[in-house]
């Protein structure tokens, strides 16, 4: 049976009613274990790539060093936590 939610607030209230307020925070620990290290890697990786591109002469508007750095760091941010995300899914499913 699929339960329809009228709004985000309705979903929050239903979860709080049926599972208690602790149900609103289920999975937070695992999510933080994945997110915090990746955020800690994202900014230094971006800064390092940006500095290297500028030193390599990618100053022209056609090179777009900020876009290239952003793409590389987002790709790393997506690929690196793959195994951890699999563990998170396994933990949430039971």
PDB file of N, CA, C and O in Angstrom:
ATOM      1  N   UNK A   1       0.840  -1.182   0.000  1.00  0.00           N
ATOM      2  CA  UNK A   1       0.000   0.000   0.000  1.00  0.00           C
ATOM      3  C   UNK A   1       0.887   1.248   0.000  1.00  0.00           C
ATOM      4  O   UNK A   1       1.804   1.355   0.814  1.00  0.00           O
ATOM      5  N   UNK A   2       0.632   2.136  -0.858  1.00  0.00           N
ATOM      6  CA  UNK A   2       1.422   3.353  -0.969  1.00  0.00           C
ATOM      7  C   UNK A   2       0.708   4.471  -0.225  1.00  0.00           C
ATOM      8  O   UNK A   2      -0.485   4.708  -0.416  1.00  0.00           O
ATOM      9  N   UNK A   3       1.468   5.151   0.627  1.00  0.00           N
ATOM     10  CA  UNK A   3       0.912   6.254   1.410  1.00  0.00           C
ATOM     11  C   UNK A   3       1.249   7.553   0.700  1.00  0.00           C
ATOM     12  O   UNK A   3       2.414   7.832   0.419  1.00  0.00           O
ATOM     13  N   UNK A   4       0.233   8.340   0.412  1.00  0.00           N
ATOM     14  CA  UNK A   4       0.449   9.611  -0.252  1.00  0.00           C
ATOM     15  C   UNK A   4       0.632  10.720   0.783  1.00  0.00           C
ATOM     16  O   UNK A   4      -0.066  10.773   1.796  1.00  0.00           O
ATOM     17  N   UNK A   5       1.566  11.580   0.505  1.00  0.00           N
ATOM     18  CA  UNK A   5       1.813  12.731   1.362  1.00  0.00           C
ATOM     19  C   UNK A   5       1.296  13.973   0.642  1.00  0.00           C
ATOM     20  O   UNK A   5       1.510  14.136  -0.560  1.00  0.00           O
ATOM     21  N   UNK A   6       0.633  14.824   1.360  1.00  0.00           N
ATOM     22  CA  UNK A   6       0.100  16.044   0.756  1.00  0.00           C
ATOM     23  C   UNK A   6       1.181  17.109   0.618  1.00  0.00           C
ATOM     24  O   UNK A   6       1.161  17.916  -0.311  1.00  0.00           O
ATOM     25  N   UNK A   7       2.120  17.099   1.552  1.00  0.00           N
ATOM     26  CA  UNK A   7       3.210  18.083   1.517  1.00  0.00           C
ATOM     27  C   UNK A   7       4.362  17.542   2.347  1.00  0.00           C
ATOM     28  O   UNK A   7       4.236  16.505   2.997  1.00  0.00           O
ATOM     29  N   UNK A   8       5.485  18.247   2.323  1.00  0.00           N
ATOM     30  CA  UNK A   8       6.629  17.851   3.139  1.00  0.00           C
ATOM     31  C   UNK A   8       6.267  17.915   4.617  1.00  0.00           C
ATOM     32  O   UNK A   8       6.661  17.048   5.397  1.00  0.00           O
ATOM     33  N   UNK A   9       5.530  18.924   4.992  1.00  0.00           N
ATOM     34  CA  UNK A   9       5.125  19.062   6.388  1.00  0.00           C
ATOM     35  C   UNK A   9       4.223  17.893   6.802  1.00  0.00           C
ATOM     36  O   UNK A   9       4.345  17.379   7.914  1.00  0.00           O
ATOM     37  N   UNK A  10       3.338  17.482   5.925  1.00  0.00           N
ATOM     38  CA  UNK A  10       2.478  16.336   6.205  1.00  0.00           C
ATOM     39  C   UNK A  10       3.324  15.086   6.415  1.00  0.00           C
ATOM     40  O   UNK A  10       3.053  14.304   7.327  1.00  0.00           O
ATOM     41  N   UNK A  11       4.339  14.887   5.588  1.00  0.00           N
ATOM     42  CA  UNK A  11       5.224  13.736   5.745  1.00  0.00           C
ATOM     43  C   UNK A  11       5.970  13.762   7.063  1.00  0.00           C
ATOM     44  O   UNK A  11       6.085  12.736   7.735  1.00  0.00           O
ATOM     45  N   UNK A  12       6.480  14.933   7.440  1.00  0.00           N
ATOM     46  CA  UNK A  12       7.197  15.073   8.710  1.00  0.00           C
ATOM     47  C   UNK A  12       6.272  14.782   9.879  1.00  0.00           C
ATOM     48  O   UNK A  12       6.648  14.071  10.811  1.00  0.00           O
ATOM     49  N   UNK A  13       5.074  15.323   9.832  1.00  0.00           N
ATOM     50  CA  UNK A  13       4.132  15.097  10.925  1.00  0.00           C
ATOM     51  C   UNK A  13       3.727  13.627  11.041  1.00  0.00           C
ATOM     52  O   UNK A  13       3.580  13.115  12.151  1.00  0.00           O
ATOM     53  N   UNK A  14       3.547  12.949   9.915  1.00  0.00           N
ATOM     54  CA  UNK A  14       3.191  11.529   9.948  1.00  0.00           C
ATOM     55  C   UNK A  14       4.336  10.683  10.510  1.00  0.00           C
ATOM     56  O   UNK A  14       4.114   9.780  11.317  1.00  0.00           O
ATOM     57  N   UNK A  15       5.547  10.983  10.081  1.00  0.00           N
ATOM     58  CA  UNK A  15       6.693  10.243  10.611  1.00  0.00           C
ATOM     59  C   UNK A  15       6.800  10.453  12.111  1.00  0.00           C
ATOM     60  O   UNK A  15       6.997   9.499  12.863  1.00  0.00           O
ATOM     61  N   UNK A  16       6.672  11.705  12.549  1.00  0.00           N
ATOM     62  CA  UNK A  16       6.754  12.006  13.981  1.00  0.00           C
ATOM     63  C   UNK A  16       5.632  11.307  14.753  1.00  0.00           C
ATOM     64  O   UNK A  16       5.843  10.852  15.877  1.00  0.00           O
ATOM     65  N   UNK A  17       4.468  11.224  14.167  1.00  0.00           N
ATOM     66  CA  UNK A  17       3.332  10.600  14.851  1.00  0.00           C
ATOM     67  C   UNK A  17       3.502   9.085  14.952  1.00  0.00           C
ATOM     68  O   UNK A  17       3.259   8.509  16.012  1.00  0.00           O
ATOM     69  N   UNK A  18       3.916   8.434  13.866  1.00  0.00           N
ATOM     70  CA  UNK A  18       3.959   6.975  13.850  1.00  0.00           C
ATOM     71  C   UNK A  18       5.285   6.395  14.341  1.00  0.00           C
ATOM     72  O   UNK A  18       5.306   5.292  14.887  1.00  0.00           O
ATOM     73  N   UNK A  19       6.388   7.116  14.158  1.00  0.00           N
ATOM     74  CA  UNK A  19       7.691   6.583  14.543  1.00  0.00           C
ATOM     75  C   UNK A  19       8.328   7.359  15.682  1.00  0.00           C
ATOM     76  O   UNK A  19       9.376   6.958  16.188  1.00  0.00           O
ATOM     77  N   UNK A  20       7.724   8.449  16.091  1.00  0.00           N
ATOM     78  CA  UNK A  20       8.309   9.287  17.125  1.00  0.00           C
ATOM     79  C   UNK A  20       9.302  10.262  16.512  1.00  0.00           C
ATOM     80  O   UNK A  20       9.670  10.145  15.343  1.00  0.00           O
ATOM     81  N   UNK A  21       9.723  11.213  17.312  1.00  0.00           N
ATOM     82  CA  UNK A  21      10.659  12.217  16.777  1.00  0.00           C
ATOM     83  C   UNK A  21      12.002  11.605  16.423  1.00  0.00           C
ATOM     84  O   UNK A  21      12.719  12.145  15.581  1.00  0.00           O
ATOM     85  N   UNK A  22      12.363  10.482  17.052  1.00  0.00           N
ATOM     86  CA  UNK A  22      13.627   9.813  16.707  1.00  0.00           C
ATOM     87  C   UNK A  22      13.600   9.308  15.260  1.00  0.00           C
ATOM     88  O   UNK A  22      14.648   9.190  14.625  1.00  0.00           O
ATOM     89  N   UNK A  23      12.419   9.015  14.746  1.00  0.00           N
ATOM     90  CA  UNK A  23      12.295   8.562  13.366  1.00  0.00           C
ATOM     91  C   UNK A  23      12.700   9.618  12.353  1.00  0.00           C
ATOM     92  O   UNK A  23      13.092   9.296  11.232  1.00  0.00           O
ATOM     93  N   UNK A  24      12.605  10.871  12.750  1.00  0.00           N
ATOM     94  CA  UNK A  24      13.008  11.959  11.852  1.00  0.00           C
ATOM     95  C   UNK A  24      14.524  11.993  11.653  1.00  0.00           C
ATOM     96  O   UNK A  24      15.004  12.519  10.649  1.00  0.00           O
ATOM     97  N   UNK A  25      15.273  11.440  12.595  1.00  0.00           N
ATOM     98  CA  UNK A  25      16.734  11.515  12.552  1.00  0.00           C
ATOM     99  C   UNK A  25      17.375  10.171  12.246  1.00  0.00           C
ATOM    100  O   UNK A  25      18.597  10.049  12.329  1.00  0.00           O
ATOM    101  N   UNK A  26      16.591   9.161  11.896  1.00  0.00           N
ATOM    102  CA  UNK A  26      17.146   7.850  11.597  1.00  0.00           C
ATOM    103  C   UNK A  26      18.074   7.941  10.383  1.00  0.00           C
ATOM    104  O   UNK A  26      17.697   8.491   9.348  1.00  0.00           O
ATOM    105  N   UNK A  27      19.263   7.411  10.510  1.00  0.00           N
ATOM    106  CA  UNK A  27      20.226   7.406   9.420  1.00  0.00           C
ATOM    107  C   UNK A  27      21.153   8.599   9.394  1.00  0.00           C
ATOM    108  O   UNK A  27      22.024   8.686   8.529  1.00  0.00           O
ATOM    109  N   UNK A  28      20.982   9.522  10.325  1.00  0.00           N
ATOM    110  CA  UNK A  28      21.815  10.725  10.326  1.00  0.00           C
ATOM    111  C   UNK A  28      23.282  10.398  10.565  1.00  0.00           C
ATOM    112  O   UNK A  28      24.159  11.005   9.949  1.00  0.00           O
ATOM    113  N   UNK A  29      23.561   9.438  11.458  1.00  0.00           N
ATOM    114  CA  UNK A  29      24.953   9.110  11.774  1.00  0.00           C
ATOM    115  C   UNK A  29      25.704   8.627  10.537  1.00  0.00           C
ATOM    116  O   UNK A  29      26.809   9.091  10.257  1.00  0.00           O
ATOM    117  N   UNK A  30      25.105   7.698   9.800  1.00  0.00           N
ATOM    118  CA  UNK A  30      25.762   7.170   8.598  1.00  0.00           C
ATOM    119  C   UNK A  30      25.906   8.239   7.525  1.00  0.00           C
ATOM    120  O   UNK A  30      26.918   8.291   6.826  1.00  0.00           O
ATOM    121  N   UNK A  31      24.907   9.081   7.396  1.00  0.00           N
ATOM    122  CA  UNK A  31      24.977  10.154   6.405  1.00  0.00           C
ATOM    123  C   UNK A  31      26.121  11.110   6.733  1.00  0.00           C
ATOM    124  O   UNK A  31      26.846  11.541   5.837  1.00  0.00           O
ATOM    125  N   UNK A  32      26.283  11.438   7.998  1.00  0.00           N
ATOM    126  CA  UNK A  32      27.385  12.320   8.405  1.00  0.00           C
ATOM    127  C   UNK A  32      28.735  11.647   8.215  1.00  0.00           C
ATOM    128  O   UNK A  32      29.709  12.303   7.844  1.00  0.00           O
ATOM    129  N   UNK A  33      28.802  10.341   8.468  1.00  0.00           N
ATOM    130  CA  UNK A  33      30.057   9.624   8.259  1.00  0.00           C
ATOM    131  C   UNK A  33      30.507   9.666   6.801  1.00  0.00           C
ATOM    132  O   UNK A  33      31.703   9.602   6.519  1.00  0.00           O
ATOM    133  N   UNK A  34      29.575   9.772   5.895  1.00  0.00           N
ATOM    134  CA  UNK A  34      29.909   9.860   4.474  1.00  0.00           C
ATOM    135  C   UNK A  34      30.133  11.311   4.055  1.00  0.00           C
ATOM    136  O   UNK A  34      31.090  11.606   3.339  1.00  0.00           O
ATOM    137  N   UNK A  35      29.269  12.209   4.491  1.00  0.00           N
ATOM    138  CA  UNK A  35      29.274  13.577   3.987  1.00  0.00           C
ATOM    139  C   UNK A  35      30.428  14.425   4.508  1.00  0.00           C
ATOM    140  O   UNK A  35      31.049  15.160   3.740  1.00  0.00           O
ATOM    141  N   UNK A  36      30.716  14.334   5.779  1.00  0.00           N
ATOM    142  CA  UNK A  36      31.724  15.223   6.370  1.00  0.00           C
ATOM    143  C   UNK A  36      33.103  15.013   5.743  1.00  0.00           C
ATOM    144  O   UNK A  36      33.740  16.000   5.373  1.00  0.00           O
ATOM    145  N   UNK A  37      33.601  13.769   5.605  1.00  0.00           N
ATOM    146  CA  UNK A  37      34.909  13.622   4.956  1.00  0.00           C
ATOM    147  C   UNK A  37      34.914  14.095   3.500  1.00  0.00           C
ATOM    148  O   UNK A  37      35.911  14.644   3.031  1.00  0.00           O
ATOM    149  N   UNK A  38      33.809  13.884   2.789  1.00  0.00           N
ATOM    150  CA  UNK A  38      33.787  14.302   1.391  1.00  0.00           C
ATOM    151  C   UNK A  38      33.792  15.822   1.262  1.00  0.00           C
ATOM    152  O   UNK A  38      34.416  16.363   0.349  1.00  0.00           O
ATOM    153  N   UNK A  39      33.114  16.502   2.152  1.00  0.00           N
ATOM    154  CA  UNK A  39      33.147  17.967   2.125  1.00  0.00           C
ATOM    155  C   UNK A  39      34.544  18.450   2.476  1.00  0.00           C
ATOM    156  O   UNK A  39      35.028  19.435   1.920  1.00  0.00           O
ATOM    157  N   UNK A  40      35.188  17.748   3.404  1.00  0.00           N
ATOM    158  CA  UNK A  40      36.561  18.094   3.765  1.00  0.00           C
ATOM    159  C   UNK A  40      37.537  17.882   2.625  1.00  0.00           C
ATOM    160  O   UNK A  40      38.585  18.527   2.593  1.00  0.00           O
ATOM    161  N   UNK A  41      37.229  17.001   1.690  1.00  0.00           N
ATOM    162  CA  UNK A  41      38.089  16.782   0.524  1.00  0.00           C
ATOM    163  C   UNK A  41      37.728  17.674  -0.647  1.00  0.00           C
ATOM    164  O   UNK A  41      38.592  18.023  -1.452  1.00  0.00           O
ATOM    165  N   UNK A  42      36.466  18.047  -0.750  1.00  0.00           N
ATOM    166  CA  UNK A  42      35.982  18.795  -1.915  1.00  0.00           C
ATOM    167  C   UNK A  42      36.690  20.141  -2.073  1.00  0.00           C
ATOM    168  O   UNK A  42      37.239  20.431  -3.136  1.00  0.00           O
ATOM    169  N   UNK A  43      36.681  20.959  -1.029  1.00  0.00           N
ATOM    170  CA  UNK A  43      37.258  22.302  -1.141  1.00  0.00           C
ATOM    171  C   UNK A  43      38.765  22.297  -1.367  1.00  0.00           C
ATOM    172  O   UNK A  43      39.235  23.029  -2.238  1.00  0.00           O
ATOM    173  N   UNK A  44      39.552  21.505  -0.626  1.00  0.00           N
ATOM    174  CA  UNK A  44      40.988  21.480  -0.930  1.00  0.00           C
ATOM    175  C   UNK A  44      41.291  20.962  -2.334  1.00  0.00           C
ATOM    176  O   UNK A  44      42.208  21.455  -2.991  1.00  0.00           O
ATOM    177  N   UNK A  45      40.530  19.973  -2.796  1.00  0.00           N
ATOM    178  CA  UNK A  45      40.738  19.461  -4.149  1.00  0.00           C
ATOM    179  C   UNK A  45      40.432  20.539  -5.182  1.00  0.00           C
ATOM    180  O   UNK A  45      41.177  20.706  -6.148  1.00  0.00           O
ATOM    181  N   UNK A  46      39.348  21.264  -4.984  1.00  0.00           N
ATOM    182  CA  UNK A  46      38.985  22.350  -5.897  1.00  0.00           C
ATOM    183  C   UNK A  46      40.085  23.410  -5.925  1.00  0.00           C
ATOM    184  O   UNK A  46      40.520  23.827  -6.999  1.00  0.00           O
ATOM    185  N   UNK A  47      40.533  23.845  -4.750  1.00  0.00           N
ATOM    186  CA  UNK A  47      41.570  24.881  -4.691  1.00  0.00           C
ATOM    187  C   UNK A  47      42.866  24.422  -5.341  1.00  0.00           C
ATOM    188  O   UNK A  47      43.518  25.186  -6.052  1.00  0.00           O
ATOM    189  N   UNK A  48      43.232  23.180  -5.095  1.00  0.00           N
ATOM    190  CA  UNK A  48      44.457  22.649  -5.682  1.00  0.00           C
ATOM    191  C   UNK A  48      44.365  22.591  -7.204  1.00  0.00           C
ATOM    192  O   UNK A  48      45.293  23.004  -7.899  1.00  0.00           O
ATOM    193  N   UNK A  49      43.258  22.086  -7.716  1.00  0.00           N
ATOM    194  CA  UNK A  49      43.094  22.021  -9.173  1.00  0.00           C
ATOM    195  C   UNK A  49      43.049  23.410  -9.789  1.00  0.00           C
ATOM    196  O   UNK A  49      43.618  23.631 -10.858  1.00  0.00           O
ATOM    197  N   UNK A  50      42.389  24.336  -9.138  1.00  0.00           N
ATOM    198  CA  UNK A  50      42.284  25.698  -9.657  1.00  0.00           C
ATOM    199  C   UNK A  50      43.663  26.342  -9.731  1.00  0.00           C
ATOM    200  O   UNK A  50      43.988  26.979 -10.733  1.00  0.00           O
ATOM    201  N   UNK A  51      44.473  26.191  -8.698  1.00  0.00           N
ATOM    202  CA  UNK A  51      45.828  26.751  -8.682  1.00  0.00           C
ATOM    203  C   UNK A  51      46.674  26.128  -9.777  1.00  0.00           C
ATOM    204  O   UNK A  51      47.404  26.832 -10.475  1.00  0.00           O
ATOM    205  N   UNK A  52      46.582  24.802  -9.935  1.00  0.00           N
ATOM    206  CA  UNK A  52      47.373  24.128 -10.967  1.00  0.00           C
ATOM    207  C   UNK A  52      46.966  24.564 -12.374  1.00  0.00           C
ATOM    208  O   UNK A  52      47.820  24.756 -13.239  1.00  0.00           O
ATOM    209  N   UNK A  53      45.678  24.719 -12.598  1.00  0.00           N
ATOM    210  CA  UNK A  53      45.234  25.161 -13.918  1.00  0.00           C
ATOM    211  C   UNK A  53      45.689  26.579 -14.220  1.00  0.00           C
ATOM    212  O   UNK A  53      46.100  26.879 -15.341  1.00  0.00           O
ATOM    213  N   UNK A  54      45.617  27.443 -13.229  1.00  0.00           N
ATOM    214  CA  UNK A  54      46.071  28.822 -13.445  1.00  0.00           C
ATOM    215  C   UNK A  54      47.573  28.863 -13.673  1.00  0.00           C
ATOM    216  O   UNK A  54      48.049  29.633 -14.507  1.00  0.00           O
ATOM    217  N   UNK A  55      48.326  28.046 -12.945  1.00  0.00           N
ATOM    218  CA  UNK A  55      49.779  27.989 -13.148  1.00  0.00           C
ATOM    219  C   UNK A  55      50.136  27.413 -14.508  1.00  0.00           C
ATOM    220  O   UNK A  55      51.171  27.756 -15.079  1.00  0.00           O
ATOM    221  N   UNK A  56      49.280  26.535 -15.030  1.00  0.00           N
ATOM    222  CA  UNK A  56      49.536  25.907 -16.333  1.00  0.00           C
ATOM    223  C   UNK A  56      49.128  26.811 -17.489  1.00  0.00           C
ATOM    224  O   UNK A  56      49.313  26.451 -18.652  1.00  0.00           O
ATOM    225  N   UNK A  57      48.579  27.974 -17.181  1.00  0.00           N
ATOM    226  CA  UNK A  57      48.252  28.914 -18.238  1.00  0.00           C
ATOM    227  C   UNK A  57      46.811  28.854 -18.707  1.00  0.00           C
ATOM    228  O   UNK A  57      46.519  29.294 -19.819  1.00  0.00           O
ATOM    229  N   UNK A  58      45.917  28.337 -17.918  1.00  0.00           N
ATOM    230  CA  UNK A  58      44.511  28.239 -18.309  1.00  0.00           C
ATOM    231  C   UNK A  58      43.777  29.507 -17.894  1.00  0.00           C
ATOM    232  O   UNK A  58      42.747  29.442 -17.223  1.00  0.00           O
ATOM    233  N   UNK A  59      44.303  30.647 -18.288  1.00  0.00           N
ATOM    234  CA  UNK A  59      43.704  31.923 -17.898  1.00  0.00           C
ATOM    235  C   UNK A  59      42.718  32.457 -18.940  1.00  0.00           C
ATOM    236  O   UNK A  59      41.978  33.403 -18.673  1.00  0.00           O
ATOM    237  N   UNK A  60      42.712  31.859 -20.101  1.00  0.00           N
ATOM    238  CA  UNK A  60      41.833  32.369 -21.148  1.00  0.00           C
ATOM    239  C   UNK A  60      40.382  32.057 -20.808  1.00  0.00           C
ATOM    240  O   UNK A  60      40.095  31.060 -20.145  1.00  0.00           O
ATOM    241  N   UNK A  61      39.466  32.913 -21.265  1.00  0.00           N
ATOM    242  CA  UNK A  61      38.044  32.648 -20.990  1.00  0.00           C
ATOM    243  C   UNK A  61      37.553  31.334 -21.584  1.00  0.00           C
ATOM    244  O   UNK A  61      36.584  30.752 -21.096  1.00  0.00           O
ATOM    245  N   UNK A  62      38.220  30.866 -22.636  1.00  0.00           N
ATOM    246  CA  UNK A  62      37.784  29.619 -23.263  1.00  0.00           C
ATOM    247  C   UNK A  62      38.070  28.407 -22.386  1.00  0.00           C
ATOM    248  O   UNK A  62      37.391  27.386 -22.501  1.00  0.00           O
ATOM    249  N   UNK A  63      39.076  28.509 -21.503  1.00  0.00           N
ATOM    250  CA  UNK A  63      39.464  27.358 -20.681  1.00  0.00           C
ATOM    251  C   UNK A  63      38.520  27.173 -19.492  1.00  0.00           C
ATOM    252  O   UNK A  63      38.305  26.046 -19.047  1.00  0.00           O
ATOM    253  N   UNK A  64      37.964  28.251 -18.982  1.00  0.00           N
ATOM    254  CA  UNK A  64      37.054  28.199 -17.841  1.00  0.00           C
ATOM    255  C   UNK A  64      37.608  27.334 -16.702  1.00  0.00           C
ATOM    256  O   UNK A  64      37.040  26.282 -16.407  1.00  0.00           O
ATOM    257  N   UNK A  65      38.701  27.753 -16.058  1.00  0.00           N
ATOM    258  CA  UNK A  65      39.293  26.910 -15.018  1.00  0.00           C
ATOM    259  C   UNK A  65      38.337  26.611 -13.868  1.00  0.00           C
ATOM    260  O   UNK A  65      38.402  25.528 -13.285  1.00  0.00           O
ATOM    261  N   UNK A  66      37.463  27.535 -13.534  1.00  0.00           N
ATOM    262  CA  UNK A  66      36.539  27.266 -12.432  1.00  0.00           C
ATOM    263  C   UNK A  66      35.535  26.182 -12.795  1.00  0.00           C
ATOM    264  O   UNK A  66      35.178  25.351 -11.960  1.00  0.00           O
ATOM    265  N   UNK A  67      35.085  26.195 -14.038  1.00  0.00           N
ATOM    266  CA  UNK A  67      34.147  25.163 -14.477  1.00  0.00           C
ATOM    267  C   UNK A  67      34.836  23.802 -14.505  1.00  0.00           C
ATOM    268  O   UNK A  67      34.264  22.804 -14.067  1.00  0.00           O
ATOM    269  N   UNK A  68      36.067  23.763 -15.022  1.00  0.00           N
ATOM    270  CA  UNK A  68      36.807  22.505 -15.065  1.00  0.00           C
ATOM    271  C   UNK A  68      37.068  21.963 -13.670  1.00  0.00           C
ATOM    272  O   UNK A  68      36.928  20.764 -13.428  1.00  0.00           O
ATOM    273  N   UNK A  69      37.447  22.843 -12.753  1.00  0.00           N
ATOM    274  CA  UNK A  69      37.688  22.417 -11.373  1.00  0.00           C
ATOM    275  C   UNK A  69      36.400  21.909 -10.736  1.00  0.00           C
ATOM    276  O   UNK A  69      36.394  20.892 -10.042  1.00  0.00           O
ATOM    277  N   UNK A  70      35.327  22.620 -10.979  1.00  0.00           N
ATOM    278  CA  UNK A  70      34.047  22.194 -10.428  1.00  0.00           C
ATOM    279  C   UNK A  70      33.631  20.835 -10.958  1.00  0.00           C
ATOM    280  O   UNK A  70      33.161  19.990 -10.195  1.00  0.00           O
ATOM    281  N   UNK A  71      33.796  20.614 -12.255  1.00  0.00           N
ATOM    282  CA  UNK A  71      33.434  19.320 -12.835  1.00  0.00           C
ATOM    283  C   UNK A  71      34.278  18.190 -12.264  1.00  0.00           C
ATOM    284  O   UNK A  71      33.760  17.124 -11.933  1.00  0.00           O
ATOM    285  N   UNK A  72      35.582  18.429 -12.149  1.00  0.00           N
ATOM    286  CA  UNK A  72      36.467  17.383 -11.613  1.00  0.00           C
ATOM    287  C   UNK A  72      36.135  17.062 -10.163  1.00  0.00           C
ATOM    288  O   UNK A  72      36.082  15.892  -9.785  1.00  0.00           O
ATOM    289  N   UNK A  73      35.914  18.078  -9.354  1.00  0.00           N
ATOM    290  CA  UNK A  73      35.636  17.820  -7.942  1.00  0.00           C
ATOM    291  C   UNK A  73      34.258  17.193  -7.744  1.00  0.00           C
ATOM    292  O   UNK A  73      34.084  16.365  -6.850  1.00  0.00           O
ATOM    293  N   UNK A  74      33.287  17.570  -8.556  1.00  0.00           N
ATOM    294  CA  UNK A  74      31.972  16.938  -8.451  1.00  0.00           C
ATOM    295  C   UNK A  74      32.056  15.474  -8.864  1.00  0.00           C
ATOM    296  O   UNK A  74      31.418  14.619  -8.251  1.00  0.00           O
ATOM    297  N   UNK A  75      32.842  15.179  -9.902  1.00  0.00           N
ATOM    298  CA  UNK A  75      33.029  13.776 -10.303  1.00  0.00           C
ATOM    299  C   UNK A  75      33.685  12.979  -9.182  1.00  0.00           C
ATOM    300  O   UNK A  75      33.259  11.863  -8.881  1.00  0.00           O
ATOM    301  N   UNK A  76      34.716  13.543  -8.564  1.00  0.00           N
ATOM    302  CA  UNK A  76      35.378  12.860  -7.444  1.00  0.00           C
ATOM    303  C   UNK A  76      34.415  12.702  -6.280  1.00  0.00           C
ATOM    304  O   UNK A  76      34.399  11.667  -5.614  1.00  0.00           O
ATOM    305  N   UNK A  77      33.626  13.715  -6.042  1.00  0.00           N
ATOM    306  CA  UNK A  77      32.664  13.689  -4.936  1.00  0.00           C
ATOM    307  C   UNK A  77      31.586  12.642  -5.184  1.00  0.00           C
ATOM    308  O   UNK A  77      31.014  12.104  -4.236  1.00  0.00           O
ATOM    309  N   UNK A  78      31.306  12.349  -6.446  1.00  0.00           N
ATOM    310  CA  UNK A  78      30.299  11.355  -6.798  1.00  0.00           C
ATOM    311  C   UNK A  78      30.872   9.937  -6.771  1.00  0.00           C
ATOM    312  O   UNK A  78      30.200   9.009  -6.321  1.00  0.00           O
ATOM    313  N   UNK A  79      32.102   9.765  -7.248  1.00  0.00           N
ATOM    314  CA  UNK A  79      32.686   8.435  -7.397  1.00  0.00           C
ATOM    315  C   UNK A  79      33.282   7.908  -6.093  1.00  0.00           C
ATOM    316  O   UNK A  79      33.088   6.740  -5.757  1.00  0.00           O
ATOM    317  N   UNK A  80      33.995   8.741  -5.365  1.00  0.00           N
ATOM    318  CA  UNK A  80      34.733   8.267  -4.187  1.00  0.00           C
ATOM    319  C   UNK A  80      33.865   7.675  -3.087  1.00  0.00           C
ATOM    320  O   UNK A  80      34.244   6.648  -2.526  1.00  0.00           O
ATOM    321  N   UNK A  81      32.724   8.261  -2.748  1.00  0.00           N
ATOM    322  CA  UNK A  81      31.952   7.657  -1.657  1.00  0.00           C
ATOM    323  C   UNK A  81      31.046   6.510  -2.088  1.00  0.00           C
ATOM    324  O   UNK A  81      30.156   6.121  -1.332  1.00  0.00           O
ATOM    325  N   UNK A  82      31.249   5.960  -3.275  1.00  0.00           N
ATOM    326  CA  UNK A  82      30.388   4.889  -3.762  1.00  0.00           C
ATOM    327  C   UNK A  82      30.240   3.715  -2.807  1.00  0.00           C
ATOM    328  O   UNK A  82      29.115   3.335  -2.485  1.00  0.00           O
ATOM    329  N   UNK A  83      31.350   3.122  -2.339  1.00  0.00           N
ATOM    330  CA  UNK A  83      31.209   1.999  -1.401  1.00  0.00           C
ATOM    331  C   UNK A  83      30.501   2.389  -0.107  1.00  0.00           C
ATOM    332  O   UNK A  83      29.715   1.612   0.434  1.00  0.00           O
ATOM    333  N   UNK A  84      30.777   3.580   0.381  1.00  0.00           N
ATOM    334  CA  UNK A  84      30.128   4.032   1.620  1.00  0.00           C
ATOM    335  C   UNK A  84      28.630   4.219   1.406  1.00  0.00           C
ATOM    336  O   UNK A  84      27.837   3.918   2.298  1.00  0.00           O
ATOM    337  N   UNK A  85      28.238   4.709   0.244  1.00  0.00           N
ATOM    338  CA  UNK A  85      26.811   4.877  -0.042  1.00  0.00           C
ATOM    339  C   UNK A  85      26.121   3.518  -0.129  1.00  0.00           C
ATOM    340  O   UNK A  85      24.961   3.381   0.261  1.00  0.00           O
ATOM    341  N   UNK A  86      26.831   2.520  -0.638  1.00  0.00           N
ATOM    342  CA  UNK A  86      26.277   1.174  -0.671  1.00  0.00           C
ATOM    343  C   UNK A  86      26.043   0.635   0.728  1.00  0.00           C
ATOM    344  O   UNK A  86      25.029  -0.012   0.991  1.00  0.00           O
ATOM    345  N   UNK A  87      26.993   0.907   1.633  1.00  0.00           N
ATOM    346  CA  UNK A  87      26.818   0.485   3.019  1.00  0.00           C
ATOM    347  C   UNK A  87      25.647   1.215   3.653  1.00  0.00           C
ATOM    348  O   UNK A  87      24.872   0.624   4.405  1.00  0.00           O
ATOM    349  N   UNK A  88      25.520   2.487   3.352  1.00  0.00           N
ATOM    350  CA  UNK A  88      24.414   3.275   3.911  1.00  0.00           C
ATOM    351  C   UNK A  88      23.073   2.704   3.455  1.00  0.00           C
ATOM    352  O   UNK A  88      22.144   2.580   4.253  1.00  0.00           O
ATOM    353  N   UNK A  89      22.977   2.362   2.188  1.00  0.00           N
ATOM    354  CA  UNK A  89      21.730   1.785   1.668  1.00  0.00           C
ATOM    355  C   UNK A  89      21.435   0.445   2.340  1.00  0.00           C
ATOM    356  O   UNK A  89      20.292   0.157   2.694  1.00  0.00           O
ATOM    357  N   UNK A  90      22.475  -0.370   2.511  1.00  0.00           N
ATOM    358  CA  UNK A  90      22.287  -1.666   3.155  1.00  0.00           C
ATOM    359  C   UNK A  90      21.821  -1.504   4.603  1.00  0.00           C
ATOM    360  O   UNK A  90      20.978  -2.264   5.079  1.00  0.00           O
ATOM    361  N   UNK A  91      22.372  -0.515   5.293  1.00  0.00           N
ATOM    362  CA  UNK A  91      21.971  -0.276   6.683  1.00  0.00           C
ATOM    363  C   UNK A  91      20.536   0.226   6.780  1.00  0.00           C
ATOM    364  O   UNK A  91      19.802  -0.140   7.698  1.00  0.00           O
ATOM    365  N   UNK A  92      20.146   1.054   5.839  1.00  0.00           N
ATOM    366  CA  UNK A  92      18.782   1.600   5.874  1.00  0.00           C
ATOM    367  C   UNK A  92      17.744   0.537   5.526  1.00  0.00           C
ATOM    368  O   UNK A  92      16.616   0.570   6.018  1.00  0.00           O
ATOM    369  N   UNK A  93      18.138  -0.404   4.672  1.00  0.00           N
ATOM    370  CA  UNK A  93      17.178  -1.425   4.255  1.00  0.00           C
ATOM    371  C   UNK A  93      17.039  -2.538   5.270  1.00  0.00           C
ATOM    372  O   UNK A  93      16.107  -3.338   5.196  1.00  0.00           O
ATOM    373  N   UNK A  94      17.932  -2.592   6.188  1.00  0.00           N
ATOM    374  CA  UNK A  94      17.653  -3.522   7.205  1.00  0.00           C
ATOM    375  C   UNK A  94      18.655  -4.466   7.647  1.00  0.00           C
ATOM    376  O   UNK A  94      18.392  -5.273   8.539  1.00  0.00           O
TER     377      UNK A  94
END
